[in-house]
Amino acid sequence: MSPPLIEVEHLTMRFGGLVAIDDVSFAARAHAITAVIGPNGAGKTTVFNCITGFYKPTIGRLTLRSPGGEFLLERMRGHEIGQKARVARTFQNIRLFSGMTVLENLMVAQHNKLMRASGWSLLGLVGAGRFRRAEGAAIELARLWLERIGLLADADRPAGELPYGAQRRLEIARAMCTEPVLLCLDEPAAGLNPRESAELNQLLVSIRDRDGIGVLLIEHDMSVVMNISDHIVVLDYGRKIAEGAPLAVRNDPAVIRAYLGTDEEALDA
Amino acid sequence: MGPRLPLMLKDAGLTAFVAAALGFFVVGFRTVDQGGGKGLGFDYQLVDLAVAVVAIFVGRLGLSMAANGLRWPAIALGIAMIAAGASPMKLPSGFLHWFVALGGVLLVIRAVWPWANDAMGAAARTPSGVALGKAGAKWFGWLLLAGAVLLPAMPFADQKTMDLGVLILTYVMLGWGLNIVVGLAGLLDLGYVAFYAVGAYAYALLSTQYGLGFWTVLPLAGMMAALFGIMLGFPVLRLRGDYLAIVTLGFGEIIRLVLLNWFDLTNGPAGIGSIPGPTLFGAVFAETPPPGKQTVSEMLGIAFDGNHRLIFLYYIILGLALITNLFTQRMRRLPVGRAWEALREDETACQALGINPTNTKLTAFAIGAMFAGFAGSFFAAKQRFISPESFVFIESAIILAIVVLGGMGSQIGVVLAAVLLIGLPEWFRDLGNYRMLAFGLAMVLIMVFRPRGLISHREPSIRLHPAGSGGGG
């Protein structure tokens, strides 16, 4: 088995007196989809916010080991986690640049690479060939992702005009255009109909298998979680209550209790 | 029209009654000193009041007709009002002429609006309309540019027109500079005039104290203003929205107060005078050359004309403004420009994509400040005298209004708004004190009819499919 891509050790996050996450440890691998599930308020999004630098954890260590090196995420500034450690994320409530076009959204995602190629705008201002080639390559990468999410024809439309499901896919494509080693998805299936949900499953599986990166997933939709996850971490009231393969987690009595009290059927729904 | 007419008349009558009741105490009479220790007496202006009440009655009647689809009677009433206002008929005051005539104009606009709107909408949807609209948008900017370049050669270009042209272009340049900060990067800056002041004082001091010329100081002034932008930006750019606005407002005031009180350096409220104007290849614009210098008329072998200096200034500011515009257009297509717009749309998402928000905002702030610095040193060279009075908050507010009314981020919109906000008040100086009323009214009307600014269309900075191929929308 490959070594873990990211290791979360003893992560604790307190807001004043409230303990949102209490000593949670788990690991996620490359070439795998790891799901974090749990009832509302279990602390899933807080874990994400710690990993992606939006919160500084109170206690704990977040180690990312990628071909690019080893990074201690809890010590890095917010934007450096995307820029240097190459962790990308999407948001529970979609955060596209809605006034900009679909293509522009994907170009902004490649900002750091293009900034270097444009010589911090100086080479770009004079229209140097090096910048034009880098820009061409960036457009190609964007085109590739637009094809994969089926939005090629909509490339020049404002992102805010797209239907909801397309916006969800575009946000994932935008995160992928940063060429991440770890992709964190916060409820990507929220608000999708069953057909769109199935398309999302295919997209996530293709990201795992073709792009070979690690995917960390928060999700309520059990049809997504159970079908595509390789590994599941269950949180409840900020604590980890179970961890394992989908089948094992599904039958874990602690999980069933946390989710439903006693009834098992809704888990299958 | 039959059954509804009595209702409309009643409504108009009621409005006129309210106007008469309120207006009696405001317009109907005024107290005058009778002199000779007799105390105050009343001077009745009942004719003024009567004219205003009749105009309000007719106007209200016309508005309800327009609202009920009686377009032609409403237009007739409006034209009658315009005719009455413009007629040589003797009204007690000049303002009443304007009041009646402008009321008529508004009434006609209101009556024609829905119909014109439908007609324009329908015309714009036909294929030739679409093509025309695209060509118009493409050529409109070039037409404006050609007009601006040729303006000094026009027969009507007297000194007043040229002065106004220079003034409008200064505001166009400031608007384009602030557009980078507010329109593209979405940072609400209420202290923009501070950087304008830095540029102006940089030129004034360097030229009067050290004898440096305009073209030497121009880049220095820009750099100085950019430095001030960075100095202000570092501590405050972590703030968002309203908080940033308040801090920039404070910064603008600080700069003004420093200029006012640092007497040794800035000469305080008395300002700095006899600032040299810009030179043309070392030659000055003057009738008699100062020692060791050559005048432009000597150099070119033409007769001296006081207007030459103005025309030269006009072309300098036109050039500076165009440089600002070209630079901005270029930056918009570079990664940093796209990051500015992305920051405006969603800062959190930018951070998640690994974009350094502080650096990106700082570049926008510094570049915007730099152009204000250029414009400032031009201003000092044009006026030849500057004092802190020229850099008060209302200037920041006007520049911001130009950007917002023009349509955030739209370059052509800034031009239109600058012509409207700077040009119209100058042309309507005849209105006297009512000028600012008309100014406010124009702003309200623009925001009511075009809430997203005059030009709300945003051209993508990059396209995958060529424009108009059907792939886009």
Interface residues (C-beta under 8 A of the other chain):
Chain A: T52 G53 F54 G78 H79 E80 I81 G82 Q83 K84 R86 A88 R89 F91 R95 L96 F97 S98 G99 M100 T101 L103 E104 M107 V108 A109 Q110 H111 N112 L114 M115 S118 W120 S121 G124 L125 I139 A142 R143 L146 L152 A153 D154 A155 D156 R157 P158 E161 R174 A175 T178
Chain B: F327 R330 M331 L334 P335 V336 R338 A339 E341 A342 E345 D346 T348 A349 C350 Q351 A352 L353 G354 I355 N356 P357 T363 R458 P460 S461 I462 R463 L464 H465 A467 G471 G472 G473
